[in-house]
Amino acid sequence: MLSYEAKHWNETANRRGDCRSLLFSAPDRFNMSRGSNRHLNVNSVNFPIIGTSLLSVASSGHEIDLADDKFLTVMLPTRGVTRVRMDRKEQIIGAGAALALGPSERWTQVDRRGHRDFRANVAKIDLEGAARAKIVPNVSDDPVLPITPDALEGFRGLMRYLFADLSSPVPTLVHQPASDLFAALVLEHLRHLLAAVRAGPTLDQSYSDLVRRAIDYMAAFSADPLTVPDIAEAVGVSTRRLQDAFRLTRGQTPWEHLTTIRLGNARARLLAGAGPSVTAIAFDCGFSHLGRFSQTYRATYGERPSATLARAREAASSARPAIRIDRAQIG
């Protein structure tokens, strides 16, 4: 049997009230963002049979510090942006994206970004219940958990239906057997959503998609001073998951592939003679250490970069037509 609760706080009606009573976790610090018409609405549904709570959150903006060691949390913003900072690393997710977190100490800020309010759906999964239900038998040390992309839209639709039904004048899901059947449906969706966590670092379609997105990002920003954590953050996964994805799909590290992209760009520019010097071309293509660039280039292409550039300039010079001057035109 499920239990449903809707809590509402706004600064006008509850000027002296404590909005912390609406929260689903015990935070170390919680502050509503500055501004007018501050409000926080939390609708929560608890399924004791599977140790899971699903929440619908609407907020004018807030930030929260907490140490969460008992739950897996899945955040699905539907309006505005969520920022999560853990151990000096920051994750940013907008509407339509998702972030799954294991036990962690974290700072979270939600920003409505021009809307009337920020909105999100959240799943809180009790770790003991998750193990019993075989949702996530093993949680890694990395607090950011992989999500199966193909399972996201189905889970979002399930959440929309749940809160639409429970907020209606005559809800059906508060009665048995409907509530128990829906709990089983939630459980199955969560298993699909977090299947990548259970599977561990093995090859699957989500890894191929992740590598493709990472390569697209590298190609677009290869000239920038990128690091592997930068790339992982840009595609919304942990550094370790990105490394696992490249190892399993391409047999190399993300850094090795980024170097290959940069070498290809440098090779193309050197062959075209497009640059004042080897140093300028190397720096323009994202290399910060000229000696290491030259060594890697020679190992890859069998010649020094200066030799490539000199040959390209010589070929360009010999291809220019000679200017013939007729003696009759002189004087």
TACOR-V447644 format. One record per pair of residues at least 12 apart in sequence whose C-alpha atoms are under 8 Angstrom apart, sorted by the first residue. I is the first residue (numbers start at 0). GAP is how many residues later the second one is. If there is no record, write none. Layout:
I | GAP
I | GAP
//
This chain:
0 | 46
0 | 47
0 | 48
0 | 173
0 | 174
0 | 175
0 | 178
0 | 179
1 | 43
1 | 44
1 | 45
1 | 46
1 | 172
1 | 177
1 | 178
1 | 181
2 | 42
2 | 43
2 | 44
2 | 171
3 | 39
3 | 40
3 | 41
3 | 42
3 | 162
3 | 170
4 | 38
4 | 39
4 | 40
5 | 35
5 | 36
5 | 37
5 | 38
6 | 15
6 | 34
6 | 35
6 | 36
7 | 14
7 | 31
7 | 32
7 | 33
7 | 34
8 | 13
8 | 30
8 | 31
8 | 32
9 | 27
9 | 28
9 | 29
9 | 30
10 | 26
10 | 27
10 | 28
11 | 25
18 | 21
21 | 18
21 | 19
21 | 20
22 | 19
24 | 41
24 | 43
25 | 40
26 | 37
26 | 38
26 | 39
26 | 40
27 | 36
27 | 37
27 | 38
27 | 39
28 | 35
28 | 36
28 | 37
29 | 32
29 | 33
29 | 34
29 | 35
30 | 31
30 | 32
30 | 33
31 | 28
31 | 29
31 | 30
31 | 31
32 | 27
32 | 28
32 | 29
32 | 30
36 | 23
37 | 21
37 | 22
37 | 23
38 | 19
38 | 20
38 | 21
39 | 17
39 | 18
39 | 19
39 | 20
40 | 16
40 | 17
40 | 18
41 | 13
41 | 14
41 | 15
41 | 16
42 | 12
42 | 13
42 | 14
43 | 12
46 | 136
48 | 134
49 | 79
49 | 80
49 | 83
49 | 133
49 | 137
50 | 74
50 | 75
50 | 77
50 | 78
50 | 79
51 | 71
51 | 72
51 | 73
51 | 74
51 | 77
52 | 70
52 | 71
52 | 72
53 | 67
53 | 68
53 | 69
53 | 70
53 | 105
54 | 66
54 | 67
54 | 68
55 | 63
55 | 64
55 | 65
55 | 66
55 | 107
56 | 61
56 | 62
56 | 63
56 | 64
56 | 65
57 | 59
57 | 60
57 | 61
57 | 62
58 | 51
58 | 53
58 | 58
58 | 59
58 | 60
59 | 51
59 | 52
59 | 56
59 | 57
59 | 58
60 | 48
60 | 49
60 | 50
60 | 51
60 | 56
60 | 57
61 | 47
61 | 48
61 | 49
62 | 44
62 | 45
62 | 46
62 | 47
63 | 43
63 | 44
63 | 45
64 | 40
64 | 41
64 | 42
64 | 43
65 | 39
65 | 40
65 | 41
66 | 36
66 | 37
66 | 38
66 | 39
67 | 35
67 | 36
67 | 37
68 | 33
68 | 34
68 | 35
69 | 33
69 | 56
69 | 57
69 | 58
70 | 31
70 | 32
70 | 53
70 | 54
70 | 55
70 | 56
71 | 28
71 | 29
71 | 30
71 | 31
71 | 51
71 | 52
71 | 53
71 | 54
71 | 55
72 | 27
72 | 28
72 | 29
72 | 49
72 | 50
72 | 51
72 | 52
73 | 24
73 | 25
73 | 26
73 | 27
73 | 48
73 | 49
73 | 50
74 | 23
74 | 24
74 | 25
74 | 45
74 | 46
74 | 47
74 | 48
75 | 19
75 | 20
75 | 21
75 | 22
75 | 23
75 | 44
75 | 45
75 | 46
75 | 80
76 | 16
76 | 17
76 | 18
76 | 19
76 | 20
76 | 21
76 | 41
76 | 42
76 | 43
76 | 44
77 | 16
77 | 17
77 | 18
77 | 40
77 | 41
77 | 42
77 | 43
78 | 15
78 | 16
78 | 33
78 | 36
78 | 38
78 | 39
78 | 40
78 | 41
79 | 14
79 | 15
79 | 30
79 | 31
79 | 32
79 | 33
79 | 34
79 | 35
79 | 37
79 | 38
79 | 39
80 | 12
80 | 13
80 | 14
80 | 29
80 | 30
80 | 31
80 | 32
80 | 37
81 | 12
81 | 26
81 | 27
81 | 28
81 | 29
82 | 25
82 | 26
82 | 27
83 | 22
83 | 23
83 | 24
83 | 25
84 | 21
84 | 22
84 | 23
85 | 18
85 | 19
85 | 20
85 | 21
86 | 19
89 | 143
90 | 142
90 | 145
91 | 144
92 | 143
97 | 49
98 | 45
98 | 46
98 | 48
99 | 44
99 | 45
99 | 46
99 | 47
100 | 42
100 | 43
100 | 44
101 | 37
101 | 40
101 | 41
101 | 42
101 | 43
102 | 40
103 | 39
120 | 38
132 | 54
133 | 57
134 | 52
134 | 55
134 | 56
134 | 59
134 | 60
134 | 63
135 | 55
135 | 58
135 | 59
135 | 61
135 | 62
136 | 61
137 | 59
137 | 60
138 | 58
141 | 96
143 | 93
143 | 94
144 | 49
144 | 52
144 | 92
144 | 93
145 | 48
145 | 50
145 | 51
145 | 91
145 | 95
146 | 46
146 | 47
146 | 48
146 | 49
146 | 50
147 | 44
147 | 45
147 | 46
147 | 47
147 | 48
147 | 58
148 | 44
148 | 57
150 | 38
150 | 41
150 | 42
151 | 41
153 | 35
154 | 34
154 | 35
154 | 38
157 | 28
200 | 40
200 | 43
200 | 44
201 | 46
202 | 42
202 | 45
202 | 46
206 | 38
206 | 39
206 | 42
207 | 37
207 | 41
209 | 25
209 | 32
209 | 35
210 | 31
210 | 34
210 | 35
210 | 38
212 | 22
213 | 17
213 | 18
213 | 20
213 | 21
214 | 43
216 | 14
216 | 17
217 | 13
217 | 40
217 | 43
218 | 39
218 | 42
221 | 36
221 | 39
221 | 40
221 | 63
221 | 64
222 | 39
222 | 60
222 | 61
222 | 62
222 | 63
222 | 64
223 | 62
224 | 61
226 | 28
227 | 26
227 | 27
241 | 12
261 | 23
261 | 24
261 | 25
262 | 22
262 | 34
264 | 20
265 | 15
265 | 16
265 | 19
266 | 38
268 | 12
269 | 35
269 | 38
269 | 39
269 | 42
270 | 37
270 | 38
270 | 40
270 | 41
271 | 37
271 | 40
272 | 36
272 | 37
272 | 39
272 | 40
277 | 27
277 | 28
277 | 31
//
